[in-house]
Each structure stands twice: as C-alpha cells, then as structure tokens.
Amino acid sequence: ADIIPILLPVSPLLPLTDIEVRDGIAYVTADSSTAADPDFLVIDISDSKDARMMSSLNTGPGLRSVSVAGSYAFAAAASTAAQLHVIRIASPSSPALVKKYQLPLPAPTTTPAMGSSIFYDKGIIYLGTEKWNGNELQTIDVTDPADPKALGGFDVGSKVNDIYMRNKLAYIASASQNQVQTLDVNDAAHPYVQNSFSPSGWERQEGETLSSFEDALTAGRTSGGFDIVADPELFSWPPASSSPLSLNIPGGVYGIVADRYHLYLATRNVDRELTILDRSIASSSAAYYSLPVAPQAMTCDGDTLYILAHNAPALYEINLHTK
C-alpha cells in the first residue's frame, strides 16, 4: 500500500469528527466547543501536496457524522434543537444549509437527544442518537431533502455509534449490551430486530464501526481502555453464518472498509493503525502499516482509502496494490 499524508488547511485545535470523499473532494465534519468555528468543511484534496479549502459552514452546534448522497450532505448534529442538518453541495465552493430538522418528541416533557451517527439509503436517512427516552434509531424520509418527514424508529437502548445499510437490513453498532443489531427495515416506519450480538466485555467496550460486503458483516469496537485478549475488538460474520470470527486488536477499531478479499481496518493499535486482513481475519494473514496519528474515521472513494486523523488536521490517502 502507498500511504500519502495530506495536511488539511484547518486549525489543529478544530476537532474533526467524520469524512466522506467524492472525486477528490473531502467533506469533513467538526464538533468544536468554540461557537464561531466551522463544522462543515469542503476541501479539495486532488493535489495531496496542496490541499485547498473550497468552503466551510458554521451550522451552529457542531456535526458528528456525515453521509453524502448526490447534491446533498446529511449530517448528524450535536444538537438537541435539530439533530439532522441538510446541506446542499451541488456547488462545493458554496454549500448551503437548507434544513435543520428536529426529531419529534415521544412526549412534550421528553428531553431531546443529540445526533450521533447517520446513513443515507434510497431516499431515507437512518439517524442514530445518544441514549434518551425516545428511539435511538430514527428513520426519516428525505425524498425532498428540504422537507424531511419522520417515518419511525427503533429503541436501541443506548447511543448509536454507527449505522450501515445493505439490502434493506440496517446494522447498528452501539454502546448497549447488544453491541451489534441487525434490523429488518423493509418497512422503514417499523424496523424490527432480526439478529443481535452481545459479546463478552460489553460492560466496558462499545460497538464502534461496521461494514458489509456481499452479505458478510464486519464489526469493530473500542478496547474499553484495557487489552483483554478474551474480549476481542473485531468480529466478522461470513455469509449465512451466525457465528463470527474474532480477533483481538489492542486500541480498538475505528473504521472498516471491506471488499471481496480483504478487510481494511483503521485501528488505535500503535504502529498498526492501518491493518489489512484477508477474509479469514487470521493474524498470520495481516499486513500492518504505521501512521503517526490515531484514526478518527475511515472512508473510501473508488479504490482509494482515506483515514481521518484524531486530534490532528491530517488525512491519509491509501492506494492499494492488493489482489
């Protein structure tokens, strides 16, 4: 793998939270404690030696997760006033906030939750929230992005850290005892559990990230602050299997991209921040690459991987030469 560092033209004090890349343009979210800071950044990274800020927005509260679809970016906001922010990006040099959407309250006295994760699929937003007295997974119709409409939801019972959609199944990684849940969302207004997974160590570790390829599901979780070999951080279910393969990864897994032959992991395992495994996930098959930062998030654009740094204004472009 060729790893190319890209220095982002942003303040090192700005906490970057998530990234999507499309055709050499990075859409980056941030969640700063400083009200004046931007929380949505559009950066031209086509020249890795000279990343250029195209535009930025300050939508208000800070953004935690982003999903790009066509001419729009949908973001989960760290806000109780409006958990979903819809941004038009038809012109990357002049993005526009077109809607702030607040989730309906289950009761007038309910304290609203903050948004935590997001996934767009076929006109529907799957929005995760922190734990509250409502549903931590919300389904929202965004056929008209400027006019979101609540559909329904599901009570996860804890903060939703990641959502991955495939073939009308929603995979949920959360801080609950059931750290990975598979929901049938054929009726998006009434999701229901198809499968759930509660591994040992759930009391201190959280489901953190998910990926699926050709009906094989892979999940990563945090380390919980301790490296306990019996409580692995990586789980991978082969197609049609109910029993996952597992691997201990000290530091935890913060991003997964899967293809037919390999799993690409962004980990906080020192000197192994990029780990590449074959589908057997045997450590004997692994290739390890060191990054000078802890990863925050991972995404792909075509055959290129990108790892966003945690607590540093940097991005790592990874060009693969694997089968």
Residue pairs with C-beta under 8 A, 6 or more apart in sequence:
1 274
1 276
1 287
1 289
1 318
1 319
1 320
1 321
1 322
2 318
2 319
2 321
3 274
3 289
3 291
3 316
3 317
3 318
4 48
4 316
4 317
4 318
4 319
5 48
5 314
5 315
5 316
5 317
6 45
6 48
6 51
6 314
6 315
6 316
6 317
7 51
7 313
7 314
8 16
8 26
8 28
8 41
8 43
8 51
8 313
8 314
8 315
9 43
9 51
9 52
9 53
9 313
10 16
10 28
10 30
10 41
10 43
10 53
10 313
11 37
11 313
12 312
12 313
13 32
14 30
14 32
14 37
14 38
14 313
15 30
15 31
15 32
15 311
16 28
16 29
16 30
16 296
16 308
16 309
16 310
16 313
17 29
17 30
17 31
17 62
17 63
17 64
17 65
17 296
17 297
18 28
18 29
18 63
18 64
18 65
18 66
18 296
18 297
18 308
19 26
19 27
19 28
19 29
19 66
19 297
19 299
19 306
19 308
19 315
20 26
20 27
20 66
20 67
20 68
20 73
20 299
21 27
21 45
21 299
21 300
21 301
21 304
21 306
22 68
22 301
23 301
24 44
24 45
24 46
24 301
25 42
25 43
25 44
25 45
25 46
25 54
25 92
26 41
26 42
26 43
26 44
26 45
26 51
26 306
26 315
27 40
27 41
27 42
27 66
27 68
27 73
27 89
28 40
28 41
28 42
28 43
28 66
28 308
29 39
29 40
29 41
29 63
29 64
29 65
29 66
29 75
30 37
30 38
30 39
30 40
30 41
30 62
30 63
31 39
31 62
31 63
31 64
31 78
32 39
32 62
36 58
37 58
38 56
38 57
38 58
39 57
39 58
39 59
39 60
39 61
39 62
39 63
40 56
40 57
40 58
40 59
40 63
40 66
40 73
40 75
40 85
40 87
40 95
41 53
41 55
41 56
42 53
42 54
42 55
42 56
42 89
42 92
42 93
42 95
43 51
43 52
43 53
43 54
44 51
44 52
44 53
44 54
44 92
45 51
45 315
45 317
48 317
51 315
54 92
54 93
55 92
55 93
55 94
55 95
57 87
57 95
57 97
59 75
59 77
59 85
59 87
59 97
59 100
60 77
60 79
60 82
60 100
61 77
61 78
61 79
61 81
61 82
62 77
62 78
62 79
63 75
63 76
63 77
63 78
63 85
64 75
64 76
64 77
64 78
64 114
64 115
64 116
64 117
65 75
65 76
65 115
65 116
65 117
65 118
65 128
66 73
66 74
66 75
66 76
66 118
67 73
67 74
67 75
67 118
67 119
67 120
67 125
68 74
68 89
68 120
69 120
71 88
71 89
71 90
72 86
72 87
72 88
72 89
72 98
72 142
72 145
73 86
73 87
73 89
73 95
74 84
74 85
74 86
74 87
74 118
74 120
74 125
74 142
74 145
75 84
75 85
75 86
75 87
75 115
75 118
76 83
76 84
76 115
76 116
76 117
76 118
76 127
76 128
76 129
77 83
77 84
77 85
77 100
77 114
77 115
78 114
78 115
79 100
79 114
79 115
80 111
80 112
80 113
80 114
81 100
81 102
81 112
82 100
82 101
82 102
83 101
83 102
83 103
83 112
83 113
83 114
83 115
83 127
83 129
83 138
84 99
84 100
84 101
84 103
84 115
84 118
84 125
84 127
84 140
84 148
85 97
85 99
85 100
85 101
86 97
86 98
86 99
86 100
86 101
86 142
86 145
86 146
86 148
87 95
87 96
87 97
87 98
88 95
88 96
88 98
88 145
89 95
98 145
98 146
99 145
99 146
99 147
99 148
101 140
101 148
102 112
103 112
103 113
103 127
103 129
103 134
103 138
103 150
104 150
105 112
105 134
106 133
106 134
106 135
107 133
110 132
110 133
110 134
111 132
111 133
112 132
113 129
113 130
113 131
113 132
113 134
113 136
114 129
114 130
115 127
115 128
115 129
116 128
116 129
116 130
116 159
116 160
116 161
117 127
117 128
117 160
117 161
117 162
117 163
118 125
118 126
118 127
118 128
118 163
119 125
119 126
119 163
119 164
119 165
119 170
120 126
120 142
121 165
123 141
123 142
123 143
124 139
124 140
124 141
124 142
124 151
124 188
125 138
125 139
125 140
125 142
125 148
126 137
126 138
126 139
126 163
126 165
126 170
126 185
127 137
127 138
127 139
127 140
128 136
128 137
128 138
128 156
128 159
128 160
128 161
128 162
128 163
128 172
128 174
129 135
129 136
129 137
129 138
129 159
129 160
130 136
130 159
131 157
131 158
131 159
131 175
134 153
134 155
135 152
135 153
135 154
135 155
135 156
136 153
136 154
136 155
136 156
136 157
136 158
136 159
136 160
136 174
137 153
137 154
137 156
137 160
137 163
137 170
137 172
137 183
137 191
138 150
138 152
138 153
139 150
139 151
139 152
139 153
139 185
139 188
139 189
139 191
140 148
140 149
140 150
140 151
141 148
141 149
141 150
141 151
141 188
142 148
151 188
151 189
152 188
152 189
152 190
152 191
153 191
154 172
154 183
154 191
154 192
154 193
156 172
156 174
156 176
156 181
157 174
157 176
157 177
157 178
158 174
158 175
158 176
159 174
159 175
159 206
160 172
160 173
160 174
161 173
161 174
161 175
161 206
161 207
161 208
161 209
162 172
162 173
162 207
162 208
162 209
162 210
163 170
163 171
163 172
163 173
163 210
164 170
164 171
164 210
164 211
164 212
165 171
165 185
166 212
166 215
167 215
168 184
168 185
168 186
169 182
169 183
169 184
169 185
169 194
170 182
170 183
170 185
170 191
171 180
171 181
171 182
171 183
171 210
171 212
171 217
171 219
172 180
172 181
172 182
172 183
172 207
172 210
173 179
173 180
173 206
173 207
173 208
173 209
173 210
173 219
173 220
173 221
174 181
174 206
174 207
175 206
175 207
176 202
176 207
177 198
177 202
178 196
178 197
178 198
179 197
179 198
179 199
179 202
179 205
179 206
179 207
179 219
179 221
180 196
180 197
180 207
180 210
180 217
180 219
180 235
181 193
181 195
181 196
181 197
182 193
182 194
182 195
182 196
182 217
183 191
183 192
183 193
183 194
184 191
184 192
184 193
184 194
185 191
195 242
197 219
197 235
197 244
199 221
199 231
199 232
199 235
199 246
200 230
200 231
201 224
201 228
201 230
201 231
204 224
204 225
204 226
205 221
205 222
205 223
205 224
205 231
205 233
205 252
206 221
206 222
206 224
207 219
207 221
208 220
208 221
208 222
208 252
208 253
208 254
209 219
209 220
209 253
209 254
209 255
209 256
209 298
210 217
210 218
210 219
210 220
210 256
211 217
211 218
211 256
211 257
211 258
211 263
212 218
212 258
213 258
213 259
213 260
214 239
214 260
215 239
215 240
216 236
216 237
216 238
216 239
216 258
216 279
217 236
217 237
218 234
218 235
218 236
218 237
218 256
218 258
218 263
219 234
219 235
219 236
219 244
219 256
220 233
220 234
220 235
220 249
220 252
220 253
220 254
220 255
220 256
220 265
220 267
221 233
221 235
221 252
221 253
222 233
222 252
223 233
223 249
223 250
223 251
223 252
223 268
224 231
224 252
227 248
227 250
227 251
229 248
231 248
232 246
232 247
232 248
232 249
233 247
233 248
233 249
233 250
233 251
233 252
233 253
233 267
234 246
234 247
234 248
234 249
234 253
234 265
234 281
235 244
235 245
235 246
236 244
236 245
236 246
236 263
236 279
236 281
237 243
237 244
237 245
238 245
238 279
245 280
245 281
246 281
247 277
247 281
247 283
249 265
249 267
249 269
249 272
249 275
250 269
250 270
251 267
251 268
251 269
251 270
251 294
252 267
252 268
252 269
253 265
253 266
253 267
254 266
254 267
254 268
254 294
254 295
254 296
254 297
254 298
254 310
255 265
255 266
255 295
255 297
255 298
255 299
255 307
256 263
256 264
256 265
256 266
256 298
257 263
257 264
257 298
257 299
257 300
257 305
258 264
261 278
261 279
261 322
261 323
262 276
262 277
262 278
262 279
262 322
262 323
263 276
263 277
263 278
263 279
263 281
264 274
264 275
264 276
264 298
264 300
264 305
264 318
264 320
265 274
265 275
265 276
265 277
265 298
266 273
266 274
266 295
266 297
266 298
266 307
267 273
267 274
267 275
267 295
268 294
268 295
268 310
269 275
271 288
271 290
272 288
272 289
272 290
273 289
273 290
273 291
273 293
273 294
273 295
273 307
274 288
274 289
274 290
274 291
274 307
274 316
274 318
275 286
275 287
275 288
275 289
276 286
276 287
276 288
276 289
276 322
277 283
277 285
277 286
278 285
289 318
291 307
291 309
291 316
293 309
293 310
293 311
293 312
293 314
293 316
294 309
294 310
294 311
295 307
295 308
295 309
295 310
296 308
296 309
296 310
296 311
297 307
297 308
298 305
298 306
298 307
298 308
299 305
299 306
299 308
300 306
303 319
303 320
304 317
304 318
304 319
304 320
305 317
305 318
305 320
306 315
306 316
306 317
306 318
307 315
307 316
307 318
308 315
309 315
309 316
